Amino acid sequence: MKREELIRHQFDGLTAEIYDWECLTPTVFLKESVKADIAEKEMVMAYLRASELLYNGLVIDNNPAYHVKVVRSNQICMPFLYVCRHSLELSIKLRIRFDIKKTVSGHKLSELYEKLISDLPELKTNIELSVLVEIFDEIDDDGCKLRYSKDKKDKIYQEKPTFIKADRILELTKKVCDVLIEPI
């Protein structure tokens, strides 16, 4: 296997072979003056789309027939939640950068949320945003618990049963992210 069989940065014209490849991001074809903001918004939208696709797969896998529930060891519930959580994290960071003109780092949603509402107090009244941050913070307060099974000391993260309303979380994530990035 050669590297060129998996990744390329250009083609010799628009030939039929281009249909066998996926473009990582179409933003690269835009003018430099608009590329940065659009690229960030595009990333949020890409993660939201991925969360929809994971949700659809989750529902099909776990509910193969009417009144049949399947619990499997390789289910995609945690990747689904991670992608939803990451969409929210990116949306908060983008809104802070856009409105407050500051770049923030870190993965703790509660801290990002506090920074957001301290500088944009009108968002403090958005109950859906605060509830979403609260539930993601309960499940994964540092951005690691939905990506890894154990911490650095070998302690298992998920030790108690947790059940989620995936459809409501997806709906709320999309709605809240839209509110956050709509002004951009």
N, C-alpha and C positions, 0 to 999 in steps of 0.2 A: 504494500500500500504506500502510495506517495502522498505527500502533503497536498499537492495540487489536485488530488482527487477529492479532497474534502473542503478546501478553502481556496478562494481566488479573490483578487481585488479588481480585476478588469476582464473584459472580453474583447475579442477582435470584432467589433461591430455587433449589431443586433442579429445574431444568428439564432437558429433554432435551439442550440444548446442552452441558451439562457433560461429556457423553460424548465430545465432540470435542476436549477439552482434557486435558492431563496435569498433575497436581499435582506441583510441584517437589519438595516434601517433605511428607509427612503429619504430621511432628513439630509443625508450626505449630498443629495443632489440639489439642495436649496442654496440660495445666496447666503453668504456669511452673515449679512446684516440681520437675518431672521432665524438663522439656524439654531442658536443657543436656546432661546425660549421654547421654540417649537420642539426641539429635541427632548427637553425635559418633560414637556406635556405629553409628547408621543410615548415616552417611557412609561408614564403613569397609565396612559390608555392601553398600552401593550400589556401591562401587568393586570389591568382590569379585565381585558379580553382573556388572558390566560386563566384568571380566576373563574370566568364564565365556563370556559372549556373544562377545567378541572371539576367544577360543580356538576356539569352535565355528565361527565364520566363517573363521578361519585354517586350520583342518583341512579344511573344505569347499573353500576356494579352492586350497589347495596340494596336495590329494590328491583330485582329482575322480573318480578311478577306481582300482581295485586296481592297485598297482604303477605308478602314474603320479604323478610329482612335478612340480609346476609352480613355477617360480621367476619371480616377476613383479616389476616395478619398483614397484608400488603395494601390495605386500603389507602386512598389518597386524601383522606380527611385532613391530615396535618399539612401536606403540601398545599392543599386548597386554602386552609387558614393562613398559612405563611404568605401566600401570594396576595390574599386579601389584606393582611397586615402590612405587607411591604408596599402595596398600593397606597394605603393610608399614610404610611411613613413618608413616602415620596411626595405625596400631595401636600402634607403639612410642610415639609422642607421647601417645596417649590413656592408655596404661598408666602412663607416667611421671607424667602429670597426675593420674591417679586414685590411684596408690599413693604417689607421692612428694610430691604436692601442689605440683608445679612445672610451669610452662609452658615448654616448650623450643621453640626456633625453629631454622631451618636445614634443609637438605635432605641433608646428608651422612649416609648410613645408618651408616657406621662410627662416627661421633661420637655419633649417637643411641644406637646399640647399646652403646657404651662407657658412656654415661651410664646406660642402663637396667641393665646388669649390675653397675655399680659400686654402685647403690642397691638392686638386687634380685639379689643374687648367686645365688639359686636358679635363675635363668634362664641362668646361665653354662653350666650342664650340658646345656642344650637344644641339642644338636648341630644339629638341623634349622634352628633359628633362626640359629645362627652361620654355617652353610653358605649359607643363603639371603642373609644380609647380605653374605657374601663374594662370591657370584656377582653379585649386583646391584651391589656396589661395583666389581667388575671391569668390568662392562659400562657402568655409569653412576655414577661416584663422587660426583657433585655434583647430580644431579637435572636435568641439562641434556641429556645425551648421547642420551637416548631421546626428547627433545622437539624438538631442533634438529639440523640436519645439520652445522652449522659453529659454531665458537666466535667470539668477538668479533674475533679476528684473522684470520678467514676460513679457519681450518684445519679440514679435514674431521675429524669425530669418529671415524667408523667407517672405519678404513683397512685392516683385515684381516678375512678371513672369520671369522665366528663362527656356530656352529650350537648350537641349544638343544634340549632335550627339553621342549617346551612343555607336554605333559601332566603331566610330573613337577613342573615349576615351578609350574603352576597348583595341583596337588594339595598341594604343599608350602606355597605361599603361603596357601591356605585353612586348612590345618592350623595353621600358625604363627600366623596372625592370630587364629584361634579361641582358641588357647592364651593369646594376649596379651589379648584383650578379654573372654574368658569370665568372669573374676572381676568385671567391671564391671556 
